[in-house]
Amino acid sequence: MKKYCLTLDLKDDADLVAAYDEHHKAVWPEILDNITASGITNMEIYRLGTRLFMVVEANADFSFSKKAAMDAGNAKVQEWEDLMWKYQQPIKGAFAGEKWVLMDKIFQL
């Protein structure tokens, strides 16, 4: 099992943050199906203020390039991503067009 941690920021607007949280209480079934079909077995998102932290656990066949290709070919995923971008903003140091940024593990007990 592979584990990845990613981060992203939300726009600094209380109403947008609340709406983002609400969307994640009822994620569209097509999005959930796409996530699991990509090889992701568990995904958790945490929020502190406007900072998001995502933990992804995936099977050995998972790759971000495979997931990106699946996402690009799925109109419902593109609709969801466009909607989410209304609430999100790139973190400092993100590449142009990059949303979630993969974090480096620096410690493990």
C-alpha positions as CSV (number, residue, x, y, z in Angstrom):
1,M,0.0,0.0,0.0
2,K,1.3,3.4,-0.9
3,K,0.5,6.6,1.1
4,Y,0.7,10.1,-0.1
5,C,0.1,13.5,1.6
6,L,-0.9,16.6,-0.4
7,T,-1.8,20.1,0.5
8,L,-3.9,23.0,-1.0
9,D,-5.3,26.2,0.2
10,L,-8.9,27.5,0.1
11,K,-9.7,31.1,-0.6
12,D,-9.8,33.2,2.5
13,D,-13.6,33.7,2.6
14,A,-15.7,32.2,5.4
15,D,-18.7,31.6,3.1
16,L,-16.6,29.8,0.5
17,V,-14.9,27.7,3.1
18,A,-18.3,26.7,4.6
19,A,-19.6,25.9,1.1
20,Y,-16.5,23.8,0.4
21,D,-17.1,21.8,3.6
22,E,-20.7,21.2,2.6
23,H,-19.8,19.9,-0.9
24,H,-17.5,17.3,0.8
25,K,-20.4,16.0,3.0
26,A,-22.1,14.8,-0.2
27,V,-19.4,14.2,-2.8
28,W,-21.0,13.2,-6.1
29,P,-21.0,9.4,-6.6
30,E,-19.3,9.6,-10.0
31,I,-16.3,11.3,-8.2
32,L,-16.2,8.6,-5.6
33,D,-16.3,5.9,-8.3
34,N,-13.5,7.6,-10.2
35,I,-11.3,7.9,-7.1
36,T,-11.7,4.2,-6.3
37,A,-11.3,3.1,-9.9
38,S,-7.9,4.8,-10.0
39,G,-6.6,2.5,-7.3
40,I,-7.1,4.8,-4.3
41,T,-8.4,2.7,-1.4
42,N,-8.8,5.5,1.2
43,M,-8.8,9.3,1.0
44,E,-9.1,11.8,3.9
45,I,-9.1,15.6,3.8
46,Y,-8.4,17.7,6.8
47,R,-8.8,21.5,7.1
48,L,-7.3,24.1,9.4
49,G,-8.6,27.5,8.5
50,T,-7.9,27.7,4.8
51,R,-5.2,25.0,4.7
52,L,-6.2,21.6,3.4
53,F,-4.3,18.4,4.0
54,M,-5.1,15.2,2.1
55,V,-4.0,11.7,2.9
56,V,-4.3,9.2,0.1
57,E,-3.8,5.5,0.4
58,A,-3.6,3.5,-2.8
59,N,-2.8,0.1,-4.2
60,A,0.5,-0.8,-5.9
61,D,-0.9,-0.1,-9.3
62,F,-1.8,3.6,-8.5
63,S,0.0,6.5,-10.2
64,F,-0.8,10.2,-10.3
65,S,-0.3,10.2,-14.1
66,K,-2.9,7.4,-14.5
67,K,-5.3,9.3,-12.2
68,A,-4.8,12.5,-14.2
69,A,-5.5,10.7,-17.5
70,M,-8.7,9.2,-16.0
71,D,-9.7,12.6,-14.7
72,A,-9.1,14.3,-18.0
73,G,-11.3,11.8,-19.8
74,N,-14.2,12.1,-17.4
75,A,-16.6,15.0,-17.9
76,K,-18.2,14.7,-14.5
77,V,-14.8,14.8,-12.8
78,Q,-13.9,17.9,-14.9
79,E,-17.2,19.5,-13.8
80,W,-16.4,18.8,-10.1
81,E,-12.9,20.1,-10.5
82,D,-14.1,23.3,-12.1
83,L,-16.6,23.7,-9.2
84,M,-13.9,23.1,-6.5
85,W,-11.6,25.6,-8.1
86,K,-14.1,28.3,-7.2
87,Y,-13.1,27.6,-3.6
88,Q,-9.5,26.7,-4.0
89,Q,-6.3,28.5,-4.6
90,P,-2.7,27.3,-5.2
91,I,-0.3,27.3,-2.4
92,K,3.0,29.2,-2.6
93,G,5.4,27.3,-4.8
94,A,2.8,25.4,-6.8
95,F,3.4,25.1,-10.5
96,A,1.0,26.9,-12.9
97,G,-2.3,25.0,-13.0
98,E,-1.3,22.7,-10.1
99,K,-3.9,22.2,-7.4
100,W,-3.0,19.6,-4.8
101,V,0.7,19.6,-4.1
102,L,2.5,16.4,-3.0
103,M,4.3,16.8,0.3
104,D,7.6,15.3,1.3
105,K,7.7,13.0,4.3
106,I,10.3,14.3,6.7
107,F,9.7,12.1,9.7
108,Q,8.2,8.7,10.7
109,L,8.2,7.1,14.1
